[in-house]
Amino acid sequence: MSSLSPEEQLIKLKRGCAEIISEQDLLERIKLCAKEKRPMRIKLGLDPTAPHIHLGFAVVLRKLRQFQDLGHQVVLLIGDFTARVGDPTGRSETRKVLTPEEIESNARTYRDQLSLILDPEKTEVRFNSEWLMPMSFADLLGLTSKYTVAQLLERDDFTKRYKGGIPIGVHELLYPLMQGYDSVALRSDVEMGGTDQKFNNLVGRVLQREYDQLPQIVFLMPILEGLDGVQKMSKSLNNYVGIAEPPKEMFGKLMSIPDSLMRRYFELCTEVDMVEVDRRLAQDHPRDCKMWLGREIITIYHGAAAAQEAQDEFVRVFSQKENPTDMPVFRVTPELAPEGKVGLARLLLAAELAPSNKEARRLIEQGAVQWEGEKRTDPGDLSLGQGGVLKVGRRFCRVEV
């Protein structure tokens, strides 16, 4: 157990959190567990639908690691059963049901990446099919009797869909109850989640009372904005930094965040003392602070040497205007460029530097594309010669003919 007092633990845990329901309950639970000589059980539910972990999701995972470092037990609940329903949070329509094969594949990826943050020795991994699969219809009726339809419709997602005449499956109404019952089955002391999970986590408190358990403390972490500085970090929005990405790619992405987000990234993605952060943000050049941020984050996942190497490469490429030491190679086939010429937009699409022809043309017209160091704003034919280096934004590709 931790040598820190309960009050000191609370101060440490509060860094960066959005809301604790409630702080006093958490303090009392820490004291109770210390008296009973047992660690608190800290639950995090995961529906394995998006297995690549990015910095936004790591915000919650890093807080879990803090709990572990204080001597508490983390319980990762892989929602292999609830994933067959899909969390309706933030959804305007019914979510596609995953196959068992997709669930197992995603769960394996989660387990591999989680070890980059969590201590495996203090991490218990459970699957909610353990208790939800064997439930009889009588068991289900007993569970549903402990919550009302009015309570479920307080959820903003359901209210909007109901008023908008958008269908809501009965199985979706059961999702918060299933997630809440997970807390009962695990006897969790604390449930972690993002602020978008507040409703689901509060259901767990209600159900634990109904099953004569101490209600869990709900510990909510903020949603981290992505590289655009506006929308939440998401792989689908392509505004994310994956924790398993190569260090040089991570560094380049982090250098592109808006200056206004630096303090938030320091607070939620690093352990740097915020007094020092505020001092340096006030007096140092934003570029230097952003490089510091990049080094701190990459050091966590790849080590200090890789972080310094990533910074050196960034300076060489983007400050000194040199080409990267290594870059992907795209070999042009005769079919693509029969006379040594190819439409620039078509080349970007073929080299996977743009997701569509429309996006390729937009990048070109906005001046984001260079060929051999020269900006190209015409999406038409490009003479390839003996090949060269194609640059799109911060991405490079060596084109060989």
ABEGO torsion letter per residue (X at the ends): XBABBAAAAAAAAABGBABBOBAAAAAAAAAAAAAAGBBBBBBBBBBBABABBBAAAAAAAAAAAAAAAAGBBBBBBBBAAAAAAEBABGBABBBBBBBAAAAAAAAAAAAAAAAAABBAAABBBBBAAAAAAABBAAAAAAAAAABBAAAAAABAAAAAAAAAGBBBBAAAAAAAAAAAAAAAAAGBABBBEBAAAAAAAAAAAAAAAAAGBBBBBBBBBBBBBBAAGABBBBAAAGABBBAABBAAAAAAAAAABBAAAAAAAAAAABABBAAAAAAAAAABBAAAAAAAAAAAAAAAAAEAAAAAAAAAAAAAAAAAGBBBABBBBBBBBAAABAAGBBBAAAAAAAAGABABAAAAAAAAAAGABBBGGBBBABABBBBAEAEEBBBBEABBBBBBX
